[in-house]
């Protein structure tokens, strides 16, 4: 039985006019907004194979960012990595 390869995911970092800036493996890449699912928004996690929003991964990422914001507001050290305040 062939092992399943891990999903390739991207996070929508920002939308600029008709371009979406995605973060894939720590690198920024751009895609035409029209090539992504309708209604995609900043912070969504996309499965690059199916080009669909991964709702579960998106909610997990949003919860992680929210927890980091709460820690920062309490003056505690946020976790390593990039996140928006």
N, C-alpha and C positions, 0 to 999 in steps of 0.2 A: 504494500500500500504506500502510495506516494505521500510524503509529509506535506501538510498545508503550509504554504508560505505566509508570513505575517502580512496583514493588510497594510497597504501603503495609504497613509492618511496625510491630510493637509489641514491646517487651520487657517481660516479666513482672517487675516490680520487687519485688513482695511479694504475699503472700496473707494476708488478714486475715479470719478466720472464713469466711464464704461469699462474700467479695468478692476479686477480683483487682485489684491496682493496676498498671496498664500505663503505660509511657512511650511516647508517640506524638509524634514531632517535638518532643521536649523538654518535652512537657506530660504531666502525670499525669491519667489517666482511670480510672474504675472500671468494671468489668463483673462481673456475677454469675459466680461461679466455675463454676456449672452450665452457663453458655453457652459455655464454653471446652472444648477437647478434654480428654477424660479423661486423667488423669495429668500434666497440665501442671504445671510447677514454676517456682519463682523462677529467673530467668536465661534462660528459654526465649524464643526469638524467634518471634513469631507472624506469619503472613501474614494480614492482616485481611480480605482478599477471600475466602479459602478457609477461614479460621479453623482452619488447621492449623499445627502446629509446623514451622518451617523448620529442619530438623536441621543443614544446612550452615551457615546463619547463626548458629545457636546455638553450634555447635562453634567457629566463628571468633571469636565474642564471648568465649566462655570462655577460649580461647587468649590473646586480647588481654588479658583481665583477669589471667590467670595471669602473663603476661610483665610486666605493670605491677606485680604483687605482688613478683615476683622483683627487679625494679629497685629498688623501694622498700626491700626487705630489704637490698639492697646499698648503700643510701644514695644512689642516683642519683635524679635528678628523674624522677617519673612523667610519662607523656604528659598533655597537656591533656585535660580532660573529667572526667566523674564515673565513679568505679569504687569498688567495695567492697574494703576490706582485710581 
